Amino acid sequence: MDSIRSTKIKLALQQISETVFVGLCHKVGTLQLVAMRRDVLDISEMVENQMRSDGFSAMFSGSQREGFRLKGSDLDYMFWRNNHRVIWDFSQSQYYNTHRQTLILCDCSDSPPGFTLLYLLSPSMYRDIQGSCVRMKNRHYISSSKYRQMACSVNYTQHGPCASRTIGETDFDNAVCFVSDFWPSSASSLIDRCHSWPQPRVVDDIVKNGCHFVAIGHKLGNHEDLEWRISFSLAEQKLVFAMNHCQYLTYGLLKLFLTEIINNGVGDDDKLLCSYHMKTAAFWVVQQNTIPRWCPQNFLGGFWVCFKLILKWVYEGVCPNFFIPENNIFLSKIHGEAQHQLFKRLYGLYKTGLTFLLNSPSIRSYIMTFLQIINVLHDPGLSICTDEHFVISEAEFDRCLLDIQSCIRYLYTIEQMIGLPLLTQYQVLRLQRHAAFALQNTAFILHMETYKHKNKLRYRADKTSCYMLKLAAKFGCITDMLHIAMYYYKTLRHIETFSIIEMIKVKLSQSYVMYMGNVDTEMYTEAVGGQSWSTKMRQAVAWGILLDHRIHYISEFLAEQQCALQNGCGILYFPPFVLLYMLEILCYRHVDTMRAQKALDDLQTLVHYDQGQFIDLRYRDISWQILGICQQATGNLQAALYSYQQSLRQEPLNNIQLATEMRIQDVCQWNSLIT
């Protein structure tokens, strides 16, 4: 009887593991979907670096770069000067032309493991580096604290080594750093201990690409303000990419466990464990080959081993960095009474067993109930589909695919990239977005540069601009047609503008249109299911409008563009429905006041009462602003004043507060003249 019961329990745990695995495919992403997300950022990073002309190289990092899109997943941005290189000893200087490159030497002699001092071997020509230098031991050391302060602009706050900004639920961290082409000797143990995972070619690739240095010192170091932390962000990316999907989802489950159970209800200052500790645990467990087989049936077993390792680390007060094990990343934070209380809490979870996962809102529905596990076990023949390619519908997959929050901010010549071999279908789709964005901006730039020229040249430029905007609409989605409407309005072709507006309205009114992740799955599948992604994007997808501040689109936006540009923002974000109503109001106000008033009423209802369905909460500052502009343009000054005041109360995503204040002053002056 005991053996039968043991077999039933084993089968039940396998089935529950499979259930949670499938649930995590929904929540975190399937193998195919995660690969797509990475491909999209791969091509974006490639475009970014090809277009840079400021002497910097850049790299995306953070949870989103790893393929996650969980609540709070961050997207970090690391960039460094190409003509500055860090070396570990003088012998490595032979590989550089010192007339063209400034060399920086590491001095680890008086720093904790994983940290170093950096001093210039030759003067730097850049003011930010010169201004960060501190003279010590007859050398010019680069102070991490000074360098970090110079890199942190007025719109960002310091977050560790980064200049941080939060937009909606996503944290964006910018880290100005230095790079070394050489792997540090203190991390050489990675080469020797990695036998089964990752594969030797991955280890070779990691070592060949060196490391970075970010501007933060060890809190217990002798020179905290001067020290730099050795960053293995690129190596960590390669390790995460080397995980199989079961290992990756285990890492994802650890992140959910952290945010929804361990840190739930805990203030930011009291959070002792972080996502990096979860990642480190996943690395060690996978590398040490503790789990004989990573598969859906053993999914919770892999998570449990990771959890026990974290519990052991907290008990001992030692969490070894994966690359430099001598670097205890608990050292400055998890010790004393705080360590004791954290261990008590984790040990309480350990005694509860895996049922503590019921406290996770993301996991609870997939487990159903561990408290009734015995009843579940009585049906050991229960089968659960674990094929990742079929656990989500086509519409849900496409919704994730097209949930791209930001576009590349550069004009880009697609021909340089389109011929590259081995492009994935996701990268081709991303290139189409770049092509549409580039064509739209080029069309308006061409008009800016030629509108004062002779008629013949202006006529040719106008035809070219119209052609590029129509071509961009073929590459892009429904709302890319709004650029055509803006151009027609800008060039005083109101009849053509009306026609485009009506066409967009008809397309957006279809029940199968996907916007902001919202879609009627059945209608979407019926309308465009099975068609190419290019067709789906053109016929059934809408997303926000991005306007480059350096380009003059229509005069009504000039004040907002100039204000945001002064605050260091390069892009203005618009909800497409708000922009559509605005163009309709501006066009009709002189020819059909009744239709203009109807459009204004519709816009006012949308801005006042929308609960996030058509206006992303992050875009409410510009939405209230546009409503105010339209009310002011139609003579309703009191309503415009109220709208501008509401704009100031919203999250300042677009950094247009100064423009709003100027418009408020303008309305008040008009009011005083009238009265």
C-alpha positions as CSV (number, residue, x, y, z in Angstrom):
1,M,0.0,0.0,0.0
2,D,2.8,2.4,0.9
3,S,4.5,1.8,-2.5
4,I,1.2,2.4,-4.3
5,R,0.6,5.6,-2.4
6,S,4.2,6.7,-3.1
7,T,3.7,6.1,-6.8
8,K,0.5,8.1,-6.8
9,I,2.1,11.0,-4.9
10,K,5.0,10.9,-7.4
11,L,2.6,11.0,-10.4
12,A,0.6,13.8,-8.9
13,L,3.6,15.9,-8.2
14,Q,4.7,15.4,-11.8
15,Q,1.3,16.4,-13.1
16,I,1.2,19.5,-10.8
17,S,4.7,20.3,-12.1
18,E,3.5,20.0,-15.6
19,T,0.5,22.3,-14.8
20,V,2.8,25.0,-13.3
21,F,5.2,24.6,-16.3
22,V,2.3,25.2,-18.7
23,G,1.1,28.1,-16.6
24,L,4.5,29.7,-16.6
25,C,4.5,29.4,-20.4
26,H,1.4,31.6,-20.4
27,K,2.8,34.0,-17.8
28,V,6.5,34.2,-18.8
29,G,6.5,33.0,-22.4
30,T,7.0,30.0,-24.5
31,L,10.4,29.0,-26.0
32,Q,9.4,30.6,-29.3
33,L,8.0,33.8,-27.8
34,V,11.1,34.3,-25.6
35,A,13.4,33.8,-28.6
36,M,11.3,36.4,-30.5
37,R,11.7,39.0,-27.8
38,R,15.5,38.5,-27.7
39,D,15.7,38.7,-31.5
40,V,13.8,42.0,-31.5
41,L,16.3,43.5,-29.1
42,D,19.2,42.0,-30.9
43,I,18.3,43.8,-34.1
44,S,17.5,47.0,-32.2
45,E,20.9,46.9,-30.5
46,M,22.6,46.3,-33.9
47,V,20.7,49.3,-35.4
48,E,21.5,51.4,-32.4
49,N,25.3,50.8,-32.7
50,Q,25.4,51.2,-36.4
51,M,23.7,54.6,-36.2
52,R,25.8,56.0,-33.3
53,S,28.2,58.7,-34.3
54,D,29.2,59.9,-30.8
55,G,32.0,57.5,-30.3
56,F,30.0,55.3,-27.9
57,S,28.9,51.7,-28.1
58,A,25.7,50.5,-26.4
59,M,24.2,47.3,-25.0
60,F,20.8,46.4,-23.7
61,S,20.6,44.4,-20.5
62,G,18.1,43.7,-17.7
63,S,15.2,41.4,-17.4
64,Q,13.6,42.5,-20.7
65,R,16.8,41.8,-22.5
66,E,16.7,38.3,-21.1
67,G,13.2,37.8,-22.6
68,F,11.0,38.6,-19.6
69,R,7.9,40.8,-19.8
70,L,6.8,40.4,-16.2
71,K,5.4,43.3,-14.2
72,G,8.5,45.4,-13.1
73,S,10.8,43.8,-15.7
74,D,13.5,46.4,-16.4
75,L,15.4,47.4,-19.5
76,D,18.9,48.6,-18.8
77,Y,21.1,50.5,-21.2
78,M,24.8,50.3,-20.9
79,F,27.1,52.5,-23.0
80,W,30.8,53.2,-23.1
81,R,33.4,55.1,-25.1
82,N,35.1,53.1,-27.9
83,N,38.4,54.9,-27.5
84,H,38.8,54.0,-23.8
85,R,39.9,50.5,-22.8
86,V,40.6,49.0,-19.5
87,I,43.5,46.6,-19.1
88,W,44.4,44.3,-16.2
89,D,48.2,44.5,-16.6
90,F,50.7,46.5,-18.6
91,S,51.5,43.6,-21.0
92,Q,48.0,44.0,-22.5
93,S,48.8,47.5,-23.7
94,Q,50.7,46.0,-26.7
95,Y,47.3,45.3,-28.3
96,Y,46.3,48.9,-28.6
97,N,47.4,52.0,-30.4
98,T,48.0,54.4,-27.5
99,H,47.8,57.4,-29.8
100,R,44.2,56.6,-30.6
101,Q,43.0,54.9,-27.4
102,T,43.2,56.0,-23.8
103,L,44.2,53.1,-21.6
104,I,42.9,52.6,-18.0
105,L,44.7,50.2,-15.6
106,C,42.9,48.2,-12.9
107,D,44.2,48.3,-9.4
108,C,42.6,45.5,-7.4
109,S,45.2,45.5,-4.6
110,D,43.1,47.3,-2.0
111,S,39.5,46.5,-3.1
112,P,37.1,43.7,-2.1
113,P,36.7,40.8,-4.7
114,G,34.6,42.0,-7.7
115,F,35.7,45.6,-7.3
116,T,38.7,47.6,-8.5
117,L,40.2,51.1,-8.8
118,L,40.7,52.5,-12.2
119,Y,43.5,54.9,-13.0
120,L,44.4,56.7,-16.3
121,L,47.7,55.7,-17.9
122,S,47.4,58.7,-20.2
123,P,45.2,61.9,-20.0
124,S,41.6,61.7,-21.3
125,M,40.3,64.4,-23.7
126,Y,36.8,64.3,-22.2
127,R,35.6,66.7,-19.5
128,D,33.4,64.2,-17.7
129,I,36.4,61.9,-17.2
130,Q,38.8,64.7,-16.4
131,G,36.3,66.1,-13.8
132,S,35.9,62.7,-12.2
133,C,39.6,62.2,-11.5
134,V,41.1,62.2,-8.0
135,R,44.8,62.3,-7.4
136,M,46.1,59.5,-5.1
137,K,49.5,57.7,-5.0
138,N,50.7,60.1,-7.7
139,R,48.1,58.6,-10.0
140,H,44.8,60.0,-11.5
141,Y,42.1,57.6,-10.3
142,I,38.6,57.9,-11.9
143,S,36.1,58.4,-9.1
144,S,33.0,56.3,-9.6
145,S,30.8,58.6,-7.4
146,K,31.8,61.7,-9.4
147,Y,31.4,60.0,-12.7
148,R,28.0,58.7,-11.7
149,Q,26.8,62.1,-10.6
150,M,27.9,63.7,-14.0
151,A,26.0,61.0,-15.9
152,C,22.7,61.5,-13.9
153,S,20.6,64.2,-15.7
154,V,17.8,66.2,-14.1
155,N,15.1,63.7,-15.3
156,Y,16.8,60.7,-13.7
157,T,17.6,59.6,-10.2
158,Q,20.6,57.6,-9.1
159,H,19.9,53.9,-8.7
160,G,23.0,52.0,-7.9
161,P,25.5,52.6,-10.7
162,C,22.7,53.8,-13.0
163,A,20.7,56.9,-13.8
164,S,17.2,55.5,-13.4
165,R,13.7,56.6,-14.6
166,T,10.4,54.8,-14.3
167,I,7.8,55.0,-17.0
168,G,4.5,53.2,-16.2
169,E,5.5,49.9,-14.6
170,T,8.9,49.6,-16.3
171,D,12.2,50.8,-14.9
172,F,14.8,52.2,-17.4
173,D,18.4,52.3,-16.1
174,N,21.2,54.0,-18.0
175,A,24.7,53.1,-17.0
176,V,27.8,54.9,-18.4
177,C,30.6,52.4,-18.0
178,F,34.0,51.3,-19.2
179,V,34.9,48.1,-21.1
180,S,37.7,45.6,-21.0
181,D,38.4,43.2,-23.9
182,F,40.0,40.9,-21.4
183,W,38.5,38.4,-18.9
184,P,39.6,39.1,-15.3
185,S,41.9,36.6,-13.8
186,S,39.8,36.7,-10.6
187,A,37.0,35.1,-12.6
188,S,39.1,32.4,-14.2
189,S,37.5,29.6,-12.1
190,L,34.5,29.8,-14.5
191,I,36.6,28.2,-17.2
192,D,37.6,25.3,-15.1
193,R,34.4,24.4,-13.3
194,C,31.9,24.6,-16.2
195,H,32.0,21.0,-17.6
196,S,28.3,20.1,-18.3
197,W,26.8,23.6,-18.5
198,P,27.3,25.9,-20.2
199,Q,28.9,24.3,-23.2
200,P,32.6,25.1,-23.9
201,R,31.8,27.2,-26.9
202,V,29.6,29.4,-24.7
203,V,32.3,29.7,-22.1
204,D,34.8,30.6,-24.8
205,D,32.4,33.3,-26.1
206,I,32.0,34.7,-22.6
207,V,35.7,34.9,-22.0
208,K,36.4,36.3,-25.4
209,N,34.0,39.3,-24.9
210,G,35.6,40.5,-21.6
211,C,33.7,42.5,-19.1
212,H,32.5,46.0,-18.1
213,F,33.0,48.3,-15.1
214,V,30.0,50.2,-13.6
215,A,30.3,53.3,-11.4
216,I,29.6,52.0,-7.9
217,G,32.0,51.0,-5.1
218,H,31.7,48.4,-2.3
219,K,29.9,49.8,0.8
220,L,32.5,48.1,3.0
221,G,35.5,48.9,0.8
222,N,38.3,51.2,1.7
223,H,37.6,53.5,-1.2
224,E,33.9,53.3,-1.8
225,D,33.7,56.6,-3.7
226,L,36.6,55.6,-6.0
227,E,35.9,51.9,-6.6
228,W,34.2,50.4,-9.7
229,R,32.2,47.2,-9.7
230,I,33.2,44.5,-12.3
231,S,30.0,43.9,-14.3
232,F,29.4,40.6,-16.0
233,S,26.1,41.7,-17.6
234,L,27.0,40.4,-21.1
235,A,28.2,37.1,-19.7
236,E,25.0,36.8,-17.7
237,Q,23.0,37.3,-20.9
238,K,24.8,34.5,-22.6
239,L,24.3,32.2,-19.6
240,V,20.5,32.9,-19.5
241,F,20.4,32.4,-23.3
242,A,22.2,29.0,-22.8
243,M,19.5,27.7,-20.4
244,N,16.9,25.3,-21.8
245,H,13.3,26.5,-21.5
246,C,12.6,24.5,-18.3
247,Q,15.6,26.1,-16.6
248,Y,14.6,29.5,-17.9
249,L,11.1,29.2,-16.5
250,T,12.5,28.1,-13.2
251,Y,14.4,31.3,-13.1
252,G,11.1,33.1,-14.0
253,L,9.3,31.3,-11.1
254,L,12.1,32.4,-8.8
255,K,11.5,36.0,-9.8
256,L,7.7,35.6,-9.2
257,F,8.4,34.0,-5.9
258,L,10.6,37.0,-4.9
259,T,8.1,39.7,-5.9
260,E,4.8,38.0,-5.0
261,I,5.8,36.2,-1.8
262,I,9.2,37.2,-0.3
263,N,9.0,40.9,-1.0
264,N,5.2,41.3,-1.0
265,G,4.2,44.2,1.2
266,V,7.8,45.0,2.1
267,G,9.1,48.5,1.6
268,D,11.9,49.2,-0.9
269,D,14.3,50.0,1.9
270,D,13.6,46.7,3.7
271,K,13.9,44.3,0.7
272,L,17.0,42.2,1.3
273,L,16.8,39.7,-1.5
274,C,16.7,40.9,-5.1
275,S,16.3,39.5,-8.6
276,Y,20.1,39.2,-9.0
277,H,20.2,36.7,-6.0
278,M,17.5,34.6,-7.8
279,K,19.5,34.6,-11.0
280,T,22.7,33.7,-9.1
281,A,20.9,30.7,-7.5
282,A,19.6,29.5,-10.8
283,F,23.1,29.7,-12.4
284,W,24.7,27.7,-9.5
285,V,22.0,25.0,-9.5
286,V,22.1,24.5,-13.3
287,Q,25.9,24.6,-13.4
288,Q,26.4,22.1,-10.6
289,N,24.2,19.6,-12.4
290,T,22.1,19.1,-9.2
291,I,19.0,18.2,-11.2
292,P,19.5,15.1,-13.3
293,R,16.8,16.0,-15.8
294,W,15.3,19.5,-16.4
295,C,11.8,18.8,-17.8
296,P,8.2,19.8,-17.1
297,Q,7.5,16.7,-15.0
298,N,10.4,17.8,-12.6
299,F,9.8,21.5,-12.9
300,L,8.9,22.1,-9.2
301,G,11.7,19.9,-8.2
302,G,14.2,22.3,-9.9
303,F,12.6,25.3,-8.2
304,W,12.7,23.6,-4.8
305,V,16.5,22.9,-5.1
306,C,17.0,26.6,-6.0
307,F,15.0,27.7,-3.0
308,K,16.9,25.4,-0.6
309,L,20.2,26.9,-1.9
310,I,18.9,30.4,-1.2
311,L,17.8,29.3,2.3
312,K,21.3,27.9,2.9
313,W,23.0,31.1,1.7
314,V,20.8,33.2,4.0
315,Y,21.6,31.0,7.0
316,E,25.3,31.2,6.3
317,G,25.2,34.9,5.3
318,V,27.2,34.1,2.1
319,C,26.0,34.3,-1.5
320,P,28.9,33.6,-3.8
321,N,29.0,35.6,-7.1
322,F,28.8,33.2,-10.0
323,F,31.8,34.6,-11.7
324,I,34.0,35.5,-8.7
325,P,32.9,33.2,-5.9
326,E,35.0,35.1,-3.4
327,N,32.7,38.0,-3.9
328,N,30.0,37.6,-1.2
329,I,27.1,39.6,-2.6
330,F,25.3,39.4,0.7
331,L,28.1,41.0,2.6
332,S,27.0,44.6,2.8
333,K,23.2,44.0,3.3
334,I,22.3,40.6,4.7
335,H,23.8,40.3,8.1
336,G,23.0,40.6,11.8
337,E,19.4,40.8,12.9
338,A,18.1,41.5,9.4
339,Q,19.7,38.2,8.3
340,H,18.2,36.3,11.2
341,Q,14.7,37.6,10.5
342,L,14.9,36.8,6.8
343,F,16.1,33.3,7.6
344,K,13.2,32.7,10.0
345,R,10.7,33.8,7.3
346,L,12.3,31.6,4.6
347,Y,12.5,28.7,7.0
348,G,8.9,29.1,7.8
349,L,8.1,28.8,4.0
350,Y,10.5,25.7,3.9
351,K,8.5,23.9,6.6
352,T,5.3,24.7,4.8
353,G,6.6,23.1,1.6
354,L,5.6,23.9,-1.9
355,T,2.1,24.9,-0.8
356,F,3.5,28.4,-0.1
357,L,3.3,28.9,-3.9
358,L,-0.5,29.2,-3.4
359,N,0.4,32.7,-2.0
360,S,1.5,33.7,-5.5
361,P,-1.4,35.2,-7.5
362,S,0.4,34.2,-10.7
363,I,0.8,30.6,-9.8
364,R,-2.2,29.9,-7.6
365,S,-4.7,29.4,-10.4
366,Y,-2.3,26.9,-12.1
367,I,-1.8,24.8,-9.1
368,M,-5.5,24.9,-8.2
369,T,-5.0,23.7,-4.6
370,F,-2.3,21.8,-2.9
371,L,-4.4,21.4,0.1
372,Q,-6.6,18.9,-1.8
373,I,-3.6,17.1,-3.3
374,I,-4.8,13.7,-2.2
375,N,-8.0,14.1,-4.2
376,V,-6.1,15.1,-7.2
377,L,-3.9,12.0,-6.9
378,H,-6.8,9.7,-7.3
379,D,-6.8,10.4,-11.0
380,P,-3.2,9.7,-12.0
381,G,-4.2,9.2,-15.6
382,L,-4.9,12.9,-16.0
383,S,-2.9,14.2,-19.0
384,I,-1.8,17.8,-19.5
385,C,-0.6,19.2,-22.8
386,T,2.9,20.6,-22.3
387,D,3.7,21.4,-25.9
388,E,4.9,25.1,-25.6
389,H,3.8,25.9,-29.2
390,F,0.2,25.2,-28.5
391,V,-0.4,26.4,-25.0
392,I,-1.4,29.9,-26.2
393,S,-3.6,31.0,-29.0
394,E,-2.4,32.6,-32.2
395,A,-3.9,36.0,-31.2
396,E,-2.3,35.9,-27.7
397,F,1.1,35.1,-29.3
398,D,0.8,37.9,-31.8
399,R,-0.4,40.3,-29.1
400,C,2.9,39.6,-27.2
401,L,4.9,39.9,-30.4
402,L,3.5,43.3,-31.2
403,D,3.7,44.7,-27.7
404,I,6.7,46.7,-28.6
405,Q,6.7,49.8,-26.2
406,S,9.5,51.9,-27.9
407,C,10.9,52.3,-31.4
408,I,14.5,53.1,-32.4
409,R,15.1,56.9,-32.5
410,Y,17.3,57.0,-35.5
411,L,16.8,57.3,-39.2
412,Y,18.0,54.1,-40.6
413,T,19.0,52.8,-44.0
414,I,17.3,49.4,-44.1
415,E,19.4,48.2,-47.1
416,Q,22.4,47.9,-44.8
417,M,20.6,45.3,-42.7
418,I,18.1,43.6,-44.9
419,G,20.7,41.6,-46.7
420,L,22.2,40.0,-43.6
421,P,22.0,36.2,-43.6
422,L,20.1,34.2,-41.0
423,L,17.6,36.9,-40.0
424,T,14.7,35.5,-38.0
425,Q,11.1,36.2,-38.9
426,Y,10.9,38.4,-35.7
427,Q,13.9,40.4,-36.8
428,V,12.4,41.0,-40.3
429,L,9.2,42.3,-38.7
430,R,11.3,44.6,-36.4
431,L,13.2,45.9,-39.5
432,Q,9.8,46.6,-41.1
433,R,9.0,48.8,-38.1
434,H,12.4,50.6,-38.4
435,A,11.7,51.1,-42.1
436,A,8.3,52.6,-41.5
437,F,9.7,54.9,-38.8
438,A,12.6,56.0,-41.0
439,L,10.4,56.6,-44.0
440,Q,7.9,58.7,-42.0
441,N,10.6,60.9,-40.5
442,T,12.4,61.3,-43.8
443,A,9.2,62.4,-45.5
444,F,8.7,65.2,-43.0
445,I,12.4,66.2,-43.0
446,L,12.3,66.4,-46.8
447,H,9.3,68.8,-46.5
448,M,11.1,70.9,-43.9
449,E,14.2,71.3,-46.1
450,T,12.4,72.1,-49.4
451,Y,9.2,74.0,-48.6
452,K,10.9,77.4,-49.2
453,H,12.5,76.3,-52.5
454,K,11.2,76.8,-56.0
455,N,7.9,75.3,-57.1
456,K,9.4,72.5,-59.2
457,L,11.7,71.2,-56.5
458,R,9.0,71.6,-53.8
459,Y,6.6,69.6,-56.1
460,R,9.1,66.8,-56.5
461,A,9.9,66.7,-52.8
462,D,6.2,66.6,-52.0
463,K,5.5,63.7,-54.3
464,T,8.4,61.8,-52.8
465,S,7.2,62.5,-49.2
466,C,3.7,61.3,-50.0
467,Y,5.1,58.2,-51.6
468,M,7.3,57.4,-48.6
469,L,4.4,57.9,-46.2
470,K,2.2,55.6,-48.1
471,L,5.0,53.0,-48.4
472,A,5.5,53.3,-44.6
473,A,1.8,52.5,-44.1
474,K,2.3,49.3,-46.1
475,F,5.2,48.3,-43.8
476,G,3.5,49.4,-40.6
477,C,0.2,49.1,-38.8
478,I,-3.2,50.9,-39.1
479,T,-2.2,53.9,-37.0
480,D,0.8,54.6,-39.2
481,M,-1.7,56.1,-41.6
482,L,-2.0,59.0,-39.1
483,H,1.4,60.3,-40.4
484,I,-0.3,60.6,-43.9
485,A,-3.2,62.6,-42.3
486,M,-0.7,64.8,-40.4
487,Y,1.2,65.5,-43.6
488,Y,-2.0,66.3,-45.6
489,Y,-3.1,68.7,-42.8
490,K,0.3,70.3,-42.7
491,T,0.2,70.9,-46.4
492,L,-3.4,72.3,-46.2
493,R,-5.1,69.4,-48.1
494,H,-8.1,69.2,-45.9
495,I,-10.2,67.1,-48.2
496,E,-7.5,64.4,-48.4
497,T,-7.1,64.6,-44.7
498,F,-10.8,64.0,-44.2
499,S,-10.6,61.0,-46.5
500,I,-7.7,59.4,-44.6
501,I,-9.3,60.1,-41.2
502,E,-12.5,58.4,-42.2
503,M,-10.5,55.4,-43.6
504,I,-8.6,55.1,-40.3
505,K,-11.8,55.4,-38.3
506,V,-13.3,52.5,-40.2
507,K,-10.2,50.3,-39.7
508,L,-10.0,51.1,-36.0
509,S,-13.6,50.3,-35.5
510,Q,-13.2,46.7,-36.5
511,S,-13.7,44.3,-33.5
512,Y,-10.6,42.3,-34.4
513,V,-8.1,45.2,-34.0
514,M,-5.4,44.6,-31.4
515,Y,-4.3,47.7,-29.4
516,M,-2.4,47.9,-26.1
517,G,-2.6,44.1,-25.7
518,N,-6.4,44.2,-25.9
519,V,-8.0,42.0,-28.6
520,D,-11.0,39.8,-29.2
521,T,-9.2,36.5,-29.7
522,E,-11.9,34.8,-31.7
523,M,-12.5,37.8,-34.1
524,Y,-8.8,38.4,-34.5
525,T,-8.2,34.7,-35.4
526,E,-11.2,34.7,-37.8
527,A,-10.0,37.9,-39.5
528,V,-6.3,37.4,-39.9
529,G,-5.5,34.0,-38.4
530,G,-2.9,32.1,-40.4
531,Q,-1.8,35.1,-42.4
532,S,1.7,36.6,-42.4
533,W,2.7,38.9,-39.6
534,S,3.1,41.7,-42.1
535,T,-0.5,41.3,-43.1
536,K,-1.7,41.1,-39.5
537,M,0.2,44.2,-38.6
538,R,-1.1,46.2,-41.5
539,Q,-4.8,45.1,-41.1
540,A,-5.4,44.4,-37.5
541,V,-2.8,46.1,-35.3
542,A,-2.7,49.6,-33.8
543,W,-0.2,51.2,-31.5
544,G,0.9,54.5,-30.1
545,I,2.4,57.3,-32.3
546,L,6.0,58.3,-31.7
547,L,7.2,61.8,-32.9
548,D,10.8,62.8,-33.1
549,H,11.3,66.2,-31.4
550,R,13.8,67.3,-34.0
551,I,11.2,67.1,-36.8
552,H,8.5,69.6,-37.4
553,Y,5.3,67.7,-38.0
554,I,2.5,70.2,-37.4
555,S,2.7,73.6,-35.7
556,E,0.3,72.7,-32.9
557,F,2.9,70.4,-31.3
558,L,5.9,72.8,-31.6
559,A,5.7,74.0,-28.0
560,E,5.5,70.5,-26.6
561,Q,8.3,69.2,-28.8
562,Q,10.7,72.0,-27.9
563,C,9.9,71.7,-24.2
564,A,10.5,68.0,-24.1
565,L,13.7,68.3,-26.1
566,Q,15.0,70.8,-23.5
567,N,14.4,68.2,-20.9
568,G,16.4,65.6,-22.7
569,C,13.6,63.6,-24.2
570,G,13.8,62.7,-27.9
571,I,10.4,61.3,-28.5
572,L,6.8,62.5,-28.0
573,Y,4.3,59.7,-27.3
574,F,0.6,60.0,-28.5
575,P,-2.4,57.7,-28.1
576,P,-3.6,57.2,-31.7
577,F,-7.3,57.8,-31.0
578,V,-6.5,61.2,-29.3
579,L,-4.4,62.3,-32.3
580,L,-7.1,61.1,-34.7
581,Y,-9.8,63.3,-33.0
582,M,-7.4,66.3,-32.9
583,L,-6.7,66.2,-36.6
584,E,-10.5,65.9,-37.3
585,I,-11.2,68.9,-35.0
586,L,-8.4,71.0,-36.6
587,C,-9.6,70.3,-40.1
588,Y,-13.3,70.8,-39.6
589,R,-13.2,73.8,-37.3
590,H,-13.2,76.2,-40.3
591,V,-15.4,74.3,-42.8
592,D,-18.0,72.4,-40.7
593,T,-18.3,73.6,-37.1
594,M,-20.9,71.0,-36.2
595,R,-18.6,68.1,-37.1
596,A,-15.8,69.8,-35.3
597,Q,-17.9,70.1,-32.2
598,K,-19.0,66.5,-32.5
599,A,-15.3,65.4,-32.7
600,L,-14.4,67.7,-29.7
601,D,-17.2,66.1,-27.7
602,D,-16.0,62.6,-28.5
603,L,-12.4,63.6,-27.6
604,Q,-13.6,65.1,-24.3
605,T,-15.6,62.0,-23.4
606,L,-12.6,59.8,-24.3
607,V,-10.1,61.8,-22.2
608,H,-12.4,62.3,-19.2
609,Y,-13.8,58.8,-18.9
610,D,-11.4,56.3,-20.5
611,Q,-10.2,53.7,-18.0
612,G,-7.1,52.6,-19.9
613,Q,-8.8,50.9,-22.8
614,F,-7.9,53.5,-25.5
615,I,-5.5,55.8,-23.6
616,D,-2.6,54.2,-21.8
617,L,-2.3,55.7,-18.3
618,R,1.2,56.8,-19.2
619,Y,-0.1,58.9,-22.0
620,R,-2.6,60.9,-20.0
621,D,-0.4,64.0,-19.8
622,I,-0.3,64.5,-23.6
623,S,-4.0,63.5,-23.9
624,W,-5.2,66.2,-21.6
625,Q,-2.8,68.6,-23.3
626,I,-4.3,67.8,-26.7
627,L,-7.8,68.2,-25.4
628,G,-6.8,71.6,-24.1
629,I,-5.2,72.6,-27.4
630,C,-8.4,71.7,-29.3
631,Q,-10.6,73.5,-26.8
632,Q,-8.4,76.6,-27.0
633,A,-8.5,76.4,-30.9
634,T,-12.3,76.3,-30.9
635,G,-12.6,79.2,-28.4
636,N,-13.5,77.4,-25.2
637,L,-10.8,79.0,-22.9
638,Q,-12.2,77.9,-19.6
639,A,-12.4,74.3,-20.6
640,A,-8.9,74.5,-22.1
641,L,-7.5,75.9,-18.8
642,Y,-9.0,73.0,-16.9
643,S,-7.5,70.5,-19.3
644,Y,-4.0,72.0,-19.1
645,Q,-4.3,71.9,-15.3
646,Q,-5.2,68.3,-15.5
647,S,-2.2,67.6,-17.7
648,L,0.1,68.9,-15.0
649,R,-1.4,66.5,-12.5
650,Q,-0.5,63.4,-14.7
651,E,2.6,61.3,-14.7
652,P,5.1,63.4,-16.8
653,L,6.0,60.8,-19.4
654,N,6.5,63.3,-22.1
655,N,8.1,66.1,-20.0
656,I,5.9,68.8,-21.4
657,Q,5.1,70.6,-18.1
658,L,6.8,73.9,-19.2
659,A,4.8,73.9,-22.4
660,T,1.6,73.3,-20.4
661,E,2.5,76.2,-18.1
662,M,3.1,78.5,-21.1
663,R,-0.3,77.5,-22.5
664,I,-2.0,78.2,-19.2
665,Q,-0.4,81.7,-19.2
666,D,-1.6,82.2,-22.8
667,V,-5.2,81.3,-21.8
668,C,-5.1,83.5,-18.8
669,Q,-3.9,86.5,-20.9
670,W,-6.7,85.9,-23.4
671,N,-9.2,85.7,-20.6
672,S,-8.0,89.0,-19.1
673,L,-8.3,90.7,-22.6
674,I,-11.8,89.4,-23.1
675,T,-13.1,90.4,-19.7
